[in-house]
């Protein structure tokens, strides 16, 4: 019963191509201007007080027990993550302009308040100054369960508490389309991570490697993140993804009003043949955290660092131009399906050593991204094509986002 419900959830998520939409989540760190250290949850100028400020300005509060952990005002939802990351989630829409407006409204709505507090809302892949021990775990049951599951795993804890992402959610038309998009996204994951590498500091020290979060993801090797045979397997449709979820650790589940820690007990072992409601099914799907993930909301591409505006919009536009063009998707699919599992693993290692200059098929990531840029832009509606312009500096001028962020952080510390 449980496995059938998971499968039914993915089946119900399919849409006709003409009704495709896109959603996005933008990660941020709230830090003090004076030292770039993470802002705690409580206190006069803490995270909770900033959310309270937003509730006084038209946003609805979201609570866990007595703790204010988020706010919402359609089409946007703001939620705290495990290490105090402020994540802006924008509801799915057919228009990049709607996402753009929601993001700017959020940022502009906080500008004067943050100035008064002496704080900055920073878009970066890792906390800019605070070490792992200094980053406070938020008072949320899921955060506490994930921290317990990752305990003793340095890389996993650093990702949980210290990283922030740009997540894009896309639609699929049927199981074959799901398979194609999932495989393409998984194969391009190290390339996108390298192109948008934005983590100059890890655990309070300058990062010595490229794509630090990709490196830590591979180092962590948590069972709820590792899917086998996405590329080289015979098939990867709904059934294969559900098999991964079914066998993945449940970690935690709601029992009444409490969250019970389950650890390595699998979803299959815990849920058995019980029947769950739609919310519970999606909670199970959201507990697994591979780089590419399927939920009731669509396919999530989760491999890219948090990015500043307008580079974050450029990434969304690139994804839309690739994945929502049938011709582009098919062309990229034909390329990536010639990649072996061993090739993909080597590309991930090369990305950590060489960044965007890592080898890819007969060329490099950089050369391939140029092709994707020229493929994607013309496929966007005329009013959205300008969104890809910020990619020009990354693709053609050899600029890496983390180098720009590093210079900006240095200036802040000198001020």
C-alpha positions in Angstrom: 0.0 0.0 0.0 2.7 2.5 1.0 4.8 1.8 -2.0 1.8 2.2 -4.3 1.0 5.5 -2.7 4.5 6.8 -3.4 4.1 5.7 -7.0 0.7 7.3 -7.3 2.1 10.6 -6.0 4.6 10.7 -8.9 2.0 9.7 -11.4 -0.4 12.5 -10.2 2.5 15.0 -10.6 2.7 14.6 -14.3 1.4 17.5 -16.5 0.9 18.3 -20.2 3.9 20.2 -21.6 1.8 23.3 -22.3 1.0 23.6 -18.6 4.6 23.3 -17.3 5.6 25.7 -14.5 8.7 26.3 -12.5 9.4 26.9 -8.8 12.5 28.1 -7.0 14.0 28.3 -3.5 16.7 30.8 -2.7 19.0 30.2 0.3 20.5 33.1 2.4 22.5 33.6 5.5 21.6 36.4 8.0 25.0 37.7 9.3 26.2 40.7 11.3 27.9 43.4 9.2 30.6 43.8 11.9 32.0 40.3 11.8 29.9 38.3 9.2 29.0 35.9 12.0 25.7 34.0 11.9 22.8 35.6 13.7 21.2 33.4 16.4 17.6 32.4 16.6 16.6 34.3 19.7 17.4 37.8 20.9 16.3 41.4 20.0 17.9 41.2 16.6 17.7 37.4 16.2 16.2 35.4 13.3 12.8 35.0 15.0 12.6 38.7 15.6 13.2 39.3 11.9 10.3 37.0 11.1 8.2 38.8 13.6 9.0 42.1 11.8 7.7 40.5 8.6 4.4 39.4 10.3 3.9 43.1 11.1 4.3 43.9 7.4 1.7 41.7 5.8 3.2 38.2 6.1 1.4 35.3 7.9 3.5 33.6 10.6 4.3 29.9 10.5 5.0 28.2 13.8 6.4 25.0 15.3 5.0 24.9 18.8 5.7 28.5 20.1 8.6 29.1 17.8 8.1 31.3 14.7 10.0 29.5 12.0 8.7 31.1 8.8 6.3 33.4 7.2 4.3 33.4 3.9 2.6 35.8 1.6 1.6 34.3 -1.8 3.5 33.5 -4.0 6.4 33.4 -1.4 7.1 31.4 1.7 10.1 32.1 3.9 11.3 29.2 6.1 14.3 28.7 8.4 16.5 25.7 7.7 18.6 23.7 10.1 21.5 26.1 10.6 19.4 29.2 10.5 19.5 29.6 6.7 16.7 31.8 5.4 15.1 30.1 2.5 12.7 32.0 0.2 10.5 29.6 -1.6 8.5 30.9 -4.6 5.4 29.0 -5.8 5.5 27.4 -9.2 4.6 29.6 -12.1 4.9 29.7 -15.9 6.7 33.1 -15.7 10.2 33.8 -14.7 9.1 37.4 -14.2 6.8 36.4 -11.4 9.7 34.7 -9.6 11.9 37.7 -10.2 9.3 40.1 -8.7 8.7 37.8 -5.7 12.5 37.7 -5.0 13.0 41.5 -5.3 9.9 42.2 -3.2 11.3 40.0 -0.5 14.8 41.6 -0.6 13.6 45.2 -0.8 11.0 44.6 1.9 13.8 43.8 4.4 16.4 46.4 3.2 15.7 49.2 5.7 15.2 46.8 8.6 18.5 45.0 8.0 20.3 48.4 7.8 18.9 49.3 11.1 20.0 46.0 12.7 23.4 46.1 11.2 22.9 42.9 9.4 23.3 41.5 5.8 21.2 38.9 4.0 24.0 37.0 2.1 23.7 34.6 -0.8 26.6 32.2 -0.7 27.2 28.5 -0.7 28.6 28.4 2.9 28.5 30.5 6.0 31.1 33.3 5.5 32.7 33.4 8.9 31.0 31.1 11.5 32.5 27.7 12.2 30.4 24.6 12.4 30.5 24.7 16.2 29.4 28.3 16.2 26.3 27.7 14.0 23.2 27.2 16.1 20.8 24.4 15.3 17.3 25.8 14.9 14.6 24.6 17.4 12.7 22.5 14.8 12.0 18.8 15.1 13.1 18.0 11.6 16.4 19.9 12.0 17.1 18.1 15.3 16.4 14.7 13.7 18.6 15.4 10.7 21.4 16.6 13.0 21.1 13.4 15.0 21.2 11.3 11.8 24.3 13.2 10.6 26.1 13.1 14.0 29.7 12.2 13.7 29.8 12.9 10.0 31.7 16.1 9.6 30.8 16.7 5.9 27.1 15.9 6.5 26.9 18.3 9.4 28.7 21.0 7.5 26.1 20.7 4.7 23.2 20.6 7.1 24.1 23.6 9.2 26.6 25.6 7.0 25.4 25.4 3.4 22.8 27.2 1.4 21.4 26.3 -2.1 19.5 27.6 -5.1 16.9 24.9 -5.8 14.8 24.8 -9.1 11.7 22.7 -9.4 10.6 21.5 -12.8 7.6 19.6 -14.2 7.5 16.4 -16.2 4.9 15.0 -18.6 5.0 11.2 -17.9 7.4 8.5 -16.6 9.6 8.6 -19.8 9.9 12.4 -19.5 10.6 12.0 -15.8 13.4 9.5 -16.5 14.9 11.8 -19.2 14.9 14.9 -17.0 16.2 13.1 -14.0 19.1 11.6 -15.9 20.1 14.8 -17.6 19.9 16.8 -14.3 22.0 14.1 -12.5 24.6 14.0 -15.3 24.9 17.8 -15.4 25.0 18.2 -11.6 28.8 18.6 -11.3 28.9 21.0 -14.2 26.2 23.3 -12.8 27.9 23.1 -9.4 31.2 24.1 -10.9 29.7 26.9 -13.0 27.9 28.4 -10.0 30.6 27.6 -7.4 29.9 30.2 -4.7 31.5 28.8 -1.5 34.8 30.7 -0.8 34.8 29.9 2.9 34.0 26.6 4.7 34.0 26.2 8.5 35.5 29.6 8.9 38.5 29.0 6.6 39.2 29.8 2.9 38.1 26.8 0.8 41.1 25.2 -0.9 39.0 23.3 -3.4 36.5 24.1 -6.1 32.8 23.3 -5.5 33.2 22.6 -1.8 29.6 21.6 -1.3 29.8 19.0 -4.1 33.0 17.6 -2.5 31.3 17.4 1.0 28.2 15.8 -0.5 30.4 13.0 -1.9 32.4 12.8 1.3 29.3 12.5 3.5 27.8 9.4 1.6 24.6 9.4 3.6 22.2 6.6 2.7 19.3 9.1 2.1 21.3 10.9 -0.6 22.8 8.1 -2.7 20.9 6.7 -5.7 22.5 4.0 -7.8 22.4 3.5 -11.5 20.7 6.8 -12.5 22.9 7.0 -15.6 24.1 3.5 -16.3 21.0 1.6 -15.1 18.7 0.0 -17.7 15.8 2.3 -16.6 15.1 5.1 -14.2 11.4 5.8 -14.3 9.0 6.3 -11.4 9.4 2.7 -10.2 13.2 3.0 -9.8 13.0 6.2 -7.9 10.3 4.9 -5.6 12.5 1.8 -5.0 15.2 4.2 -3.7 12.8 6.0 -1.4 11.3 2.7 -0.2 14.7 1.4 0.9 16.1 4.7 2.2 16.3 5.5 5.9 13.1 7.0 7.3 15.2 9.1 9.8 12.1 10.7 11.4 8.3 10.6 11.2 5.3 12.3 12.8 3.4 10.3 15.3 0.5 12.4 16.4 1.9 15.8 17.3 5.5 14.5 17.9 8.4 13.8 15.6 9.9 10.4 16.4 13.5 9.7 15.5 13.9 6.5 13.5 17.5 6.6 12.3 18.5 3.9 9.8 15.2 2.1 10.0 14.0 2.1 6.3 10.7 3.5 5.0 9.8 0.0 4.0 10.4 -1.3 7.6 8.6 1.6 9.3 5.6 2.2 7.1 5.0 -1.3 5.9 1.5 -1.5 4.4 0.0 1.4 6.3 -2.0 4.0 4.3 -0.8 7.7 4.5 -2.4 10.9 3.6 -1.0 13.2 0.8 0.9 15.4 3.3 2.5 12.3 4.9 3.5 10.9 1.6 5.2 14.1 0.5 7.0 14.3 3.9 8.5 10.9 3.2 9.6 12.1 -0.3 11.2 15.2 1.2 13.1 13.3 3.9 15.4 11.9 1.2 17.9 14.4 -0.1 19.7 13.4 -3.2 21.1 16.1 -5.6 18.1 15.6 -7.8 14.9 14.8 -5.9 11.2 14.0 -6.8 8.4 15.3 -4.6 4.7 16.0 -5.0 5.8 19.4 -6.4 8.0 18.1 -9.2 11.7 17.3 -9.9 14.0 19.4 -7.7 17.5 20.3 -8.9 19.4 20.8 -5.7 23.1 20.9 -6.7 23.8 24.6 -7.0 25.1 27.0 -4.3 23.0 30.0 -3.1 23.5 32.8 -5.7 23.2 36.6 -5.6 20.7 38.4 -7.8 20.6 38.5 -10.8 22.8 35.4 -11.2 20.2 33.3 -9.4 17.6 34.3 -12.1 20.2 33.5 -14.9 20.4 29.9 -13.5 16.6 29.5 -13.5 16.5 30.8 -17.1 19.3 28.3 -18.2 17.3 25.4 -16.7 14.1 26.5 -18.3 15.7 26.8 -21.7 17.3 23.4 -21.5 14.6 21.3 -19.8 11.5 22.8 -21.2 12.6 22.7 -24.9 12.0 19.2 -26.3 14.8 19.5 -28.8 17.3 20.8 -26.3 16.4 18.1 -23.7 16.7 15.4 -26.3 20.0 16.7 -27.6 21.5 16.8 -24.1 20.0 13.4 -23.2 21.7 11.8 -26.2 25.0 13.3 -25.0 24.8 12.3 -21.3 23.6 8.8 -22.0 27.0 8.1 -23.6 28.6 8.8 -20.2 29.4 5.8 -18.0 29.0 5.7 -14.3 32.8 5.7 -14.0 33.0 8.8 -16.2 30.5 10.6 -14.1 32.4 9.8 -10.9 35.7 11.0 -12.4 34.0 14.2 -13.6 32.9 14.9 -10.0 36.5 14.4 -8.8 37.8 16.6 -11.6 35.3 19.3 -10.7 36.7 19.6 -7.2 40.3 19.9 -8.6 39.6 22.0 -11.7 36.2 23.6 -11.4 34.6 24.7 -14.6 37.7 23.6 -16.6 37.0 19.9 -15.6 36.9 17.5 -18.5 33.5 16.5 -20.0 33.2 14.0 -22.8 35.5 15.4 -25.6 35.8 18.9 -24.1 35.4 20.6 -20.8 32.6 21.8 -18.6 33.2 25.4 -19.8 32.9 24.4 -23.5 29.7 22.5 -22.8 28.2 25.3 -20.8 28.8 27.6 -23.8 26.8 25.3 -26.0 24.0 25.1 -23.4 23.9 28.9 -23.1 23.5 29.3 -26.9 20.9 26.5 -26.9 18.8 27.7 -24.0 18.5 31.4 -24.6 16.6 31.3 -27.9 14.1 28.8 -26.5 12.9 31.2 -23.8 10.0 33.6 -24.4 11.3 36.9 -25.8 10.5 38.7 -22.6 12.7 36.2 -20.6 15.7 36.0 -22.8 17.5 38.8 -21.0 17.7 36.7 -17.8 20.6 34.6 -19.2 22.8 37.7 -19.7 24.6 37.4 -16.3 26.0 34.0 -17.5 28.1 35.9 -20.0 30.7 36.8 -17.4 30.9 33.2 -16.1 31.0 31.5 -19.5 33.1 33.9 -21.6 35.1 36.0 -19.1 36.3 33.2 -16.8 34.7 34.7 -13.7 33.8 32.4 -10.8 31.0 33.5 -8.4 33.0 32.4 -5.3 35.9 34.8 -6.3 33.5 37.7 -6.5 31.9 36.8 -3.2 35.3 36.5 -1.6 36.3 40.0 -2.7 33.0 41.4 -1.4 33.4 39.7 2.0 36.9 41.1 2.3 35.6 44.6 1.6 32.9 44.2 4.2 35.5 43.1 6.8 37.7 46.1 6.0 34.8 48.6 6.3 
